[in-house]
């Protein structure tokens, strides 16, 4: 009777522990988490909300598992003919490790979101392209470390296993140097951000628009519509010229006027042309240069340099065409004529000029 009474008391105690942990789980879900969610809703950050969403399922399961473990420990299960306490201990250890790994696995989502906001704050295209890769790498690392940790706790010789993996990994690394170099190039592109998708770039003499940035290579669509695939390792070695990163777009040209142009007419034309460019809304006024610079072989050369606010090439061409037409009208209004290449040949006979060919 005493033994039966003792066992019954332990059963009641175990049931009380289990019910108590279920009550703690309910309080955690209905009171504590809801209060924390109301607090995080008042903040401007989204990462704290993601953290609470991530920890809720693993923690609630951990509370239930802890209640079951304590309840079974209270019952003092027999160790003969089967070592039930040992099985319970092993099962709880594995369950606890699995729940912790599950918790860390779910926390990767807010961690990846935080890193994405830091790395791709102003580039949604790059975010969509690299976010899955970033999340996948973090999860792969976690699963690998978790597998090694669980194997160690189950009594396996992890040191010898890691040594074997190290030798095999070295062989793989030597055979995959280019792949590793391309991955490093991807990291450089992500951190330095020399260009983004849609930019007009020139890499190692190849010029075009960046179509996509992959984990191994970058694809550039040339203006001839051919596709160039550049390994990302080259991006760490070659000079990259990003035309889309220009603050202004430059125009440089030389206007050749006839040698018959009088000095006063030249002076007026240069000054009026400078005013034309300075007062145009599409031109940066501080960068305008207009000067009569050269006595050319066939013309009097006027150097013209200015920068347009329009960066996209099609918009730049609109501004440039408008100004070219204005220059033509200005030249016509002032009676200035543009020269073209000419050559005069004097033919002489007996010291006298007999013909002039122009």
C-alpha positions as CSV (number, residue, x, y, z in Angstrom):
1,X,0.0,0.0,0.0
2,X,2.8,2.4,0.9
3,X,4.4,1.7,-2.5
4,X,1.2,2.3,-4.4
5,X,0.6,5.4,-2.4
6,X,4.1,6.6,-3.1
7,X,3.8,5.9,-6.8
8,X,0.4,7.7,-6.9
9,X,1.9,10.8,-5.2
10,X,4.7,10.9,-7.8
11,X,2.2,10.6,-10.6
12,X,0.2,13.5,-9.1
13,X,3.4,15.5,-8.8
14,X,4.5,14.8,-12.3
15,X,1.1,15.7,-13.6
16,X,1.2,18.9,-11.6
17,X,4.6,19.8,-13.1
18,X,3.4,19.1,-16.6
19,X,0.3,21.2,-16.1
20,X,2.3,24.0,-14.4
21,X,4.6,24.2,-17.5
22,X,1.6,24.2,-19.8
23,X,0.3,27.2,-17.7
24,X,3.7,28.9,-18.0
25,X,3.6,28.3,-21.7
26,X,0.1,29.9,-21.9
27,X,1.2,32.9,-19.8
28,X,4.3,33.3,-22.1
29,X,2.2,33.3,-25.2
30,X,-0.8,35.3,-24.1
31,X,0.8,37.8,-21.7
32,X,4.5,38.2,-22.1
33,X,4.8,37.9,-25.9
34,X,1.7,40.1,-26.5
35,X,3.1,42.8,-24.2
36,X,6.5,42.6,-26.0
37,X,4.7,42.8,-29.4
38,X,2.9,46.0,-28.3
39,X,6.2,47.5,-27.4
40,X,8.0,46.6,-30.6
41,X,5.0,47.9,-32.6
42,X,5.9,51.4,-31.3
43,X,9.4,51.3,-32.7
44,X,10.4,52.2,-36.3
45,X,12.5,49.1,-36.7
46,X,11.1,45.9,-38.2
47,X,13.8,43.6,-36.9
48,X,12.5,43.4,-33.4
49,X,9.1,42.2,-34.6
50,X,10.9,39.6,-36.7
51,X,12.9,38.4,-33.7
52,X,9.7,37.9,-31.6
53,X,8.0,36.1,-34.4
54,X,11.1,33.8,-34.8
55,X,11.5,32.9,-31.1
56,X,7.8,32.2,-30.3
57,X,7.4,28.6,-31.6
58,X,10.8,27.2,-30.4
59,X,10.4,28.7,-26.9
60,X,6.9,27.4,-26.4
61,X,8.0,23.9,-27.5
62,X,11.0,24.2,-25.2
63,X,8.7,24.9,-22.2
64,X,6.5,21.9,-23.0
65,X,9.6,19.7,-23.5
66,X,11.1,20.9,-20.2
67,X,7.8,20.1,-18.4
68,X,7.7,16.6,-19.9
69,X,11.4,16.0,-18.9
70,X,10.8,17.2,-15.3
71,X,7.7,15.1,-15.0
72,X,9.5,12.0,-16.1
73,X,12.4,12.7,-13.8
74,X,9.9,13.0,-10.9
75,X,8.5,9.5,-11.6
76,X,12.0,8.0,-11.0
77,X,11.7,5.5,-13.8
78,X,13.4,2.1,-13.2
79,X,16.8,1.4,-14.7
80,X,16.2,-2.4,-15.0
81,X,15.7,-4.2,-17.2
82,X,16.0,-1.1,-19.5
83,X,17.9,2.0,-18.5
84,X,14.8,4.3,-18.9
85,X,16.4,7.3,-17.0
86,X,19.3,7.1,-19.4
87,X,17.0,7.1,-22.5
88,X,15.0,10.0,-21.0
89,X,18.2,12.0,-20.4
90,X,19.5,11.3,-24.0
91,X,16.1,12.1,-25.5
92,X,15.9,15.4,-23.6
93,X,19.4,16.4,-24.5
94,X,18.8,15.7,-28.2
95,X,15.4,17.5,-28.0
96,X,16.9,20.5,-26.3
97,X,19.7,20.7,-28.9
98,X,17.2,20.4,-31.7
99,X,15.0,23.1,-30.3
100,X,18.0,25.5,-29.8
101,X,19.1,24.8,-33.4
102,X,15.5,25.4,-34.6
103,X,15.6,28.7,-32.6
104,X,18.9,29.8,-34.2
105,X,17.6,28.7,-37.6
106,X,14.5,30.9,-37.3
107,X,16.7,33.8,-36.0
108,X,18.6,33.8,-39.3
109,X,15.6,35.5,-40.9
110,X,15.8,38.7,-38.9
111,X,19.6,38.6,-39.0
112,X,19.5,38.3,-42.8
113,X,17.0,41.1,-42.9
114,X,19.3,43.3,-40.8
115,X,22.3,42.6,-43.1
116,X,20.2,43.2,-46.2
117,X,19.2,46.6,-44.9
118,X,22.9,47.4,-44.3
119,X,24.2,46.1,-47.6
120,X,21.4,46.9,-50.0
121,X,19.8,49.9,-48.4
122,X,19.3,51.8,-51.7
123,X,19.4,49.0,-54.2
124,X,16.2,46.9,-54.3
125,X,17.5,45.0,-57.4
126,X,20.6,43.8,-55.6
127,X,18.5,43.0,-52.6
128,X,16.2,40.7,-54.6
129,X,19.2,39.0,-56.2
130,X,21.5,38.5,-53.3
131,X,19.1,38.2,-50.3
132,X,18.4,34.5,-51.0
133,X,22.1,33.8,-51.4
134,X,22.9,35.5,-48.1
135,X,20.1,33.6,-46.2
136,X,21.2,30.3,-47.8
137,X,24.9,30.8,-46.7
138,X,23.9,31.6,-43.1
139,X,21.6,28.6,-42.9
140,X,24.3,26.3,-44.4
141,X,26.8,27.5,-41.8
142,X,24.4,27.0,-39.0
143,X,23.4,23.5,-40.1
144,X,27.0,22.5,-40.5
145,X,28.0,23.7,-37.1
146,X,24.9,22.2,-35.5
147,X,25.7,18.8,-37.1
148,X,29.2,18.8,-35.7
149,X,28.0,19.9,-32.3
150,X,25.3,17.2,-32.1
151,X,27.8,14.5,-33.3
152,X,30.2,15.6,-30.5
153,X,27.5,15.4,-27.9
154,X,26.5,11.9,-29.1
155,X,30.0,10.7,-28.4
156,X,31.5,10.6,-31.9
157,X,35.1,11.6,-32.4
158,X,34.6,14.9,-34.1
159,X,38.3,15.8,-34.1
160,X,39.3,13.0,-36.4
161,X,36.3,13.7,-38.5
162,X,37.2,17.3,-38.9
163,X,40.8,16.4,-39.7
164,X,39.6,14.2,-42.5
165,X,37.3,16.9,-43.7
166,X,40.3,19.3,-43.5
167,X,42.5,17.2,-45.8
168,X,39.6,16.7,-48.2
169,X,38.7,20.3,-48.0
170,X,42.2,21.3,-48.9
171,X,42.1,19.1,-52.0
172,X,38.8,20.5,-53.0
173,X,40.1,24.1,-52.4
174,X,43.1,23.5,-54.6
175,X,40.9,22.1,-57.3
176,X,38.4,25.0,-57.0
177,X,40.6,28.0,-56.7
178,X,38.8,29.8,-59.5
179,X,35.5,29.2,-57.9
180,X,36.7,30.5,-54.5
181,X,38.3,33.6,-56.2
182,X,35.0,34.3,-57.9
183,X,33.2,34.1,-54.6
184,X,35.7,36.5,-53.1
185,X,35.0,38.8,-56.1
186,X,31.3,38.6,-55.3
187,X,32.0,39.7,-51.7
188,X,34.0,42.7,-53.1
189,X,31.1,43.7,-55.3
190,X,28.7,43.5,-52.4
191,X,30.9,45.5,-50.0
192,X,32.5,48.1,-52.4
193,X,29.5,48.5,-54.7
194,X,31.5,49.7,-57.7
195,X,28.3,49.4,-59.8
196,X,24.8,48.1,-59.7
197,X,22.4,46.4,-62.2
198,X,21.5,48.9,-65.0
199,X,24.8,50.9,-64.8
200,X,26.8,51.6,-67.9
201,X,30.3,50.3,-67.2
202,X,33.6,49.5,-68.8
203,X,35.6,46.5,-67.5
204,X,38.8,45.4,-69.0
205,X,38.0,47.2,-72.3
206,X,34.5,45.7,-72.4
207,X,31.7,48.2,-72.3
208,X,28.0,47.9,-71.8
209,X,25.1,47.8,-69.3
210,X,25.2,45.6,-66.2
211,X,22.4,43.0,-66.7
212,X,22.8,40.9,-63.6
213,X,25.3,40.3,-60.8
214,X,25.6,36.6,-59.9
215,X,27.4,34.7,-57.2
216,X,30.1,33.6,-59.7
217,X,30.0,36.1,-62.5
218,X,28.6,39.4,-63.8
219,X,26.7,39.7,-67.1
220,X,27.2,42.8,-69.2
221,X,25.0,43.5,-72.2
222,X,27.0,45.4,-74.8
223,X,25.5,48.1,-77.0
224,X,25.8,45.7,-79.9
225,X,23.4,43.5,-77.9
226,X,26.0,40.7,-77.3
227,X,26.3,39.3,-73.8
228,X,29.6,39.3,-71.9
229,X,30.1,37.1,-68.9
230,X,32.8,38.5,-66.6
231,X,34.1,36.2,-63.8
232,X,33.8,38.1,-60.5
233,X,37.4,37.5,-59.7
234,X,38.4,39.9,-62.5
235,X,36.4,42.6,-60.7
236,X,39.1,42.6,-58.0
237,X,41.9,42.9,-60.5
238,X,40.7,45.1,-63.3
239,X,39.9,48.8,-63.5
240,X,36.2,49.4,-63.5
241,X,34.9,52.6,-65.1
242,X,31.3,53.4,-64.1
243,X,29.8,55.9,-66.5
244,X,26.5,56.0,-64.7
245,X,28.2,57.3,-61.6
246,X,29.1,60.6,-63.3
247,X,27.8,63.7,-61.6
248,X,27.7,65.5,-65.0
249,X,28.2,64.4,-68.6
250,X,31.0,66.3,-70.5
251,X,30.8,67.7,-74.0
252,X,34.1,68.7,-75.7
253,X,34.2,70.0,-79.3
254,X,36.2,72.3,-81.6
255,X,34.4,74.8,-83.9
256,X,36.4,75.7,-86.9
257,X,35.7,79.2,-88.4
258,X,36.9,80.6,-91.7
259,X,40.2,82.4,-91.7
260,X,38.3,85.3,-93.2
261,X,36.6,85.9,-89.8
262,X,37.5,89.3,-88.5
263,X,38.9,89.6,-84.9
264,X,35.9,91.7,-83.7
265,X,33.4,89.2,-85.1
266,X,35.4,86.3,-83.5
267,X,35.4,88.1,-80.1
268,X,31.7,88.7,-80.3
269,X,30.9,85.1,-81.3
270,X,33.0,83.6,-78.5
271,X,31.4,85.9,-75.9
272,X,27.9,85.3,-77.1
273,X,28.5,81.5,-77.3
274,X,29.7,81.5,-73.7
275,X,26.6,83.4,-72.6
276,X,24.4,81.0,-74.6
277,X,25.8,78.0,-72.7
278,X,26.0,79.6,-69.3
279,X,22.3,80.6,-69.3
280,X,21.0,77.3,-70.6
281,X,19.2,75.3,-67.9
282,X,20.6,72.0,-69.0
283,X,24.3,73.1,-68.6
284,X,26.3,73.5,-65.4
285,X,27.3,77.2,-65.6
286,X,30.5,76.8,-63.6
287,X,32.0,74.3,-66.1
288,X,31.6,76.3,-69.3
289,X,34.8,77.0,-71.3
290,X,34.7,78.8,-74.6
291,X,38.0,80.2,-76.1
292,X,39.7,80.9,-79.5
293,X,42.6,78.6,-79.1
294,X,44.2,77.5,-82.3
295,X,45.2,78.6,-85.8
296,X,44.4,75.3,-87.5
297,X,45.4,74.1,-90.9
298,X,42.1,75.1,-92.4
299,X,40.3,77.0,-89.8
300,X,40.4,79.3,-86.7
301,X,39.5,76.8,-83.9
302,X,37.3,77.7,-81.0
303,X,37.4,75.2,-78.1
304,X,34.0,74.5,-76.4
305,X,33.7,72.5,-73.2
306,X,30.6,72.2,-71.0
307,X,28.9,69.7,-68.8
308,X,25.2,68.7,-68.9
309,X,23.1,68.0,-65.9
310,X,21.5,65.1,-67.8
311,X,23.3,61.9,-67.0
312,X,21.3,59.3,-69.0
313,X,22.6,59.2,-72.6
314,X,19.3,59.8,-74.3
315,X,18.5,62.8,-72.2
316,X,22.1,64.1,-72.7
317,X,21.6,63.9,-76.5
318,X,18.5,65.9,-76.3
319,X,20.3,68.7,-74.5
320,X,23.3,68.5,-76.8
321,X,21.1,68.7,-80.0
322,X,19.3,71.7,-78.6
323,X,22.5,73.5,-78.0
324,X,24.0,72.5,-81.4
325,X,21.0,74.0,-83.1
326,X,21.3,77.2,-81.0
327,X,25.0,77.5,-82.0
328,X,24.0,77.2,-85.6
329,X,21.5,80.0,-85.2
330,X,24.0,82.2,-83.3
331,X,26.6,81.7,-86.1
332,X,24.0,82.6,-88.8
333,X,22.9,85.7,-86.9
334,X,26.4,87.0,-86.5
335,X,27.5,86.2,-90.0
336,X,30.1,83.6,-88.9
337,X,30.8,80.7,-91.2
338,X,32.2,77.4,-90.3
339,X,35.3,76.1,-92.2
340,X,35.9,72.8,-93.8
341,X,39.2,71.2,-94.8
342,X,40.7,73.0,-97.8
343,X,44.0,73.0,-99.6
344,X,45.4,75.7,-102.0
345,X,47.9,74.6,-104.6
346,X,50.0,77.3,-106.4
347,X,51.3,76.2,-109.8
348,X,54.3,78.1,-111.1
349,X,56.2,78.2,-114.4
350,X,59.5,80.1,-114.9
351,X,59.0,81.7,-111.4
352,X,55.5,82.9,-112.2
353,X,52.2,81.7,-110.8
354,X,50.2,80.3,-113.7
355,X,47.3,78.6,-111.7
356,X,45.8,78.6,-108.3
357,X,43.8,75.5,-107.3
358,X,41.8,75.9,-104.1
